[in-house]
Amino acid sequence: SAWPFEMKELDFNTEDAGKSASGLVPVTKKHGADIKLGETIQWNIDYLQMGIGGDTSWGRLVHPEYTIPANKKYSYSFTIKPKTN
């Protein structure tokens, strides 16, 4: 898997989320203010992001100029430097 973390290593634990109002469906997320933070900090840096829908509804396809072709290889890198005075 490209995802090297387990849920227990993230900033929040889905086991703390409780259940829905009916009590039948587990709730896996809460409002940000309700999530208990852990010691781990996760920062996702994305190279690309595809569009989120067409012109008239979520059912429409994304325009070709806003898609990410799957038949192309992508690579990127970045450097994190501490801020100095």
Secondary structure, DSSP 8 states (H G I E B T S, - for coil): ------GGGSSS-GGGG-B-TTSSSB-----GGGS---S-------S-------SS-TTS---GGG---TTS-------------
